[in-house]
Amino acid sequence: MPTAEQLKSLIRAHFGRDGERFLTVALQVAAHEAQQGHGALAHEIRDLIDRARKDIRLTEVRLPQDLRGLVLSEESKAPKSSLVVPANLGKRVERIIHEYRQQHKLRNYGLAHRRKILLIGPPGTGKTMTAHILAHELKQSLHTVQVDKLVTKFMGETSAKLRQIFDLIQQQPGVYFFDEFDAIGGERTLDNDVGEMRRVLNAFLQFIEQDASDSVIIAATNSPKILDRALFRRFDDVLYYELPSETERKVLIQNVLGSYLAPGFTWKVVLSDCNGLSHAEIDQACRDATKQAILTDKVKVNPELLRQMLKERQAARQGQNR
């Protein structure tokens, strides 16, 4: 039998909807039973836990027919180590994870965990990666809302589609990611705004303020200056992203190249060639260099090869800015 403390922990985890904590305590019960000489029972408990975790991973997301194509669902496999950002930003992402895992403790004191997050920064600086990492660490499905399609395809009925999406958020807990959020979050007083988009923004403000689901809602934008100021107070936290520093570039290259990094790699010029590039662009340059090394039987990526790929990315960026 489980100890009194284990039994209380199981009950708290169940009513706190903390599935991972429940499974952790269940494993402790299995270990306790094994110590008591109840090997068969301990083995059976572990099998039940393994099957439960497998079922959680394989659970299919049930999307209404008319939301398919607007909401893309997946199981994220991105660990925290994938996110290369300044230490203070990393701590704030970790705080979101920690509060989620300890939400039952916060509830006991009448407090709520952070679950409505706004991410702001240039393209390719880690906003989408953050959504993937949060989904992975919280063991939730990631649902990406295609905001641009929502607006352009359903102009005239966007507010109704938004209501359906928030109904889904309520009914199916997960991490919901509104990318390119400024498509509906623009300032309501802008001269080029139209009545329909004002109604859409007002609807979103109402839905997110009233939302009391168990889901995590993340919105991301590259253009914070055009966001309506009323949006900011609807979010529990606002995180700002920037282009990677020299230290972050080095960590990113090491993470992506891994065992393909040539011995005695010289960094100074390579890191200089990364100036102005985003995390995503450096990541892609590293992957391009790795493929080139494999196809030419070099196996390892040397500084010259990586610099070549970085320069291609720089050229592509300059072409976009013309």
N, C-alpha and C positions, 0 to 999 in steps of 0.2 A: 504493500500500500504506500502511496506517496506520503511524505511528511506533512504536517499541518501547514508549514510555510509554503511548501510546493503546491498544496491544494489551494491555498489562498491566492498564490501567484497565478495559477491556472484560471481561477475565477475572475481575477482582475483583468488578465489578458483577454479573456473571452468577452467580457462586457465592455472593455476598452477597445475592442476590435483591433487588438495588436496581435495579428496572426503570427508574426515572427517571434515575438516574445512567448506566445503560447507554445510554439514548437520547441523553442529553446528550453522552456521549463519541462516540457514533455520528455525531452532528451535527458534532462537531469533526473527525472523519475525513472527512466530506463536504466540509467547508471546506478541509481539507488537500489533498484530491484536486482541488478546484477551483483551488487555487493552483498545483498541479502541471500544470494545463492539461487535466486529465481531466474536462471539464465533463459529459459524458454519464454517467460513473460517479457523479459528485457528485449529479447530478439523480436518478439511480436510487436512491441511498442515502436521499436526502431523501424520495422517494416511499414507500419501504419504511417509514421512520419514521412518516410521516403515517398510513399504513394501520395500522401497529401501534398508534398512539395511538387511532385510531378504533375498532379492534377491542377495545381495553381498555375504552373508554367504553361500547361496546355489548354487552359480555359479560353474558349473562343469569345471574342467580343461580339456582342449581338447588336449590330447597327441597324436602325430603321432603314428601310429600302431607300427613302428619299434623302438620307444623309450619306449614303455611300458615294465616295468620290470627294465629299466635302470634309470628311473626317477619316484620316488614315491611321490605322491602329497597328501597333507592333510591340514586341517584347524587346526592350533594350538590353544590350550586353555591355554597355560602356561603364567601366569602373571609375572610381574617383580619380585614379592616377592618370586618366585620359585628359583631365582638365588641367591645363598649364596656365595659371593666372597668378597675380600678386597674392601674397600670403593673406592680406586682410580680406580680399574677395573670397579666397578659398575658405577662410574661417566662417564667412557669412553663409556660404553654401552648406558647410558642415553644420552650422547652427540650424538651418532649415531641416536637415536630415535628423539631427538630434532631437529637435522639438517634436517632429513627427513620430519618432520612435518612442518618445516619452509623453505623448499627448494625454494618456490616462492620468499621469501624475499632475499635469497642468490642469486637467478638468477638475481634479479634486479640490483645487484652489480657485475654481471659477474662471480659469484662463484658457485661451485657445492658442493652438500652435500656428505658426506661420504657414499659410496655405494659398495665399493669393500674392503672386510675385511678378514684378515688372522688371524686365531685363532691357538695358539700354546700351547701345554701342555700335560701332561700325560693323559692316558685314564681315563674317569670318573670324570674329574675335572670341567665340566660345559660347554664345547664347544658346544655340541649338544643342551644342554639346552638353551644356548645363541641364537642359530639359531631359536629355537622354540619361545623364548620370543620376538625376533625381529619381527618374522612373526605375532605373536599375537598383539603386540603393534602397528605395522604398518598397521594392518588389511589387511594383504596379505596372500595368500596361501603359504605354505612351500613346496618346491620341492627339495627332496633329491636326488642328483645324485649319483648312485652306482658306484663309480669310479673303485673299484676292479673288478666288473663285466664288466665294459666298457673295461678294459684292457685285461682281461683273455678270455672273450667270443668273442671279436671282434678284436683280434690281427691281424694287417694287414689292418684294416679299422677303427681303433680307431679315427684317425684324422677326417675322414668323419663323424663319429658319434658325435664328439665334435662340428663340424660345425653345425650339426642339433640341438644340445643342445643350442648353442649360438643363433641360429635362433629362437628357442623357447623362450629364455630369452628376445630377442628383441620383439617378437610378443605378449607374454603373461607376463605382469609385475607380479612380485612376489618376494619371497625370495628364492634364489637358493643356496643350500648347498652342496658343494663338500666335502664329508667326506673321510677320509683316502686319503687325497690329495697327499701325497708323492708317491702314486702309479704311478702318472704321473709327479710329480714335482721334481723328483730326479736330482741331479747335473749332468749336461751333460758331465762332464769330468770323471765320475766314470769309473773305469776299466771294471766293469761287465755290463756296459750299452750296449745296442744294438742299431743299427741304427734306428729301428722302434720307440723305446721309445724316442730317440732324436728328431725325427720328430714330435712325439705326443706333447712333451714339447714345441717345437718351435711353433707348431700350437696353443697350449693353450696360450702361451705368446702373440702371434699375436692377437688371438681372444679377450682376456681380455683387451688388450691395445686399440683395436679398438672399443670395446663395448661402446656404448653411450645410452643404453636403460634406462628405468625407473626402472629396476629391481635392487634388492640388491643381490650381489654375495658374498657368504661366503665360504672360504676354510678352512679346519681344518686338522691339522697334529699332530701326536705324536712324529715325528722325524724331528725336524727342521734342524738338522745338515746335513741331506742328501738333503735338498732342494737346488735347484739351486738359486744362489744369485740374478740372474736377476729377480726372481719372486717378491722379496720384494718390489722393487720400482714400481711394477704394482698395488700394493694395497694402498688404501687410509689410512688404519690404520692396525696395527699389535698388537694384544692383547695376552698377555702371562698369562697362567693359571697354578696354583700350587695346591698341596694337601692342604686341609683346615687347618687353624690354629685352636687352641683350642677354641677361641671365635666363629669361624665359625662353628665348629663341634656342639657346644651347640645350636646355632641358627638353624642349620639344623635339629638336633634331635627334637627340640621344634616344628619346622614347620611341620615335617613329622608325629610325634606322635600326636600333637594337643591335643584333649580332652582325648586321651588314656594315656597321661603321668600321672603316679601315683603321688598323693600328696606327698610333702616332698621328692621329688626325690633327691638323693645324686649324685653329678656330678663328683667328683674328679677322682674316679677309672674308671668310665664309659668313660670319656674323654680320659683317659690314654690308655684305650683299643682300642681307635680309631686311635692310632698312626700308620702312614703309610697307612691308608685306604683312598681311594678317596671319593669324595662326593657321587658318585653312589653306592659305596659299603656300606657306612654308611646309605644311604637312603634305600637300600635293606634290611639291617639288621633291621632297624626300622620297615619296612613293615612286615618282617618275625616275629618279636616280636609281632606286633599287631595281626597278624593272629593267632599266638599261644595263645595269651591272650584271644581272642574271642572263639577259639575252646575249651579252658579249662575253660571257664566261669569265667575268672579272670577279664575281662573287661578292667582293667588298666594294663599298662606295667610298671613293677618295674625295678629297676637297675639290679637285678640278671638276669632277663629274657633277657634284652637287652644285657648284657655282654655275655650271652651265645651265642646269635646270632652274636655278634661282633667277638667272638672267632672263630666261624665257618667261618666267612669271612676271618679272619686272616689265618686260617689253609688252606683255599682254595688259598689264595694269596701265601703262602709259598710253596704250592704244585706246583703252576705255575712257581715259581722261581727256582725249583730244576733242 
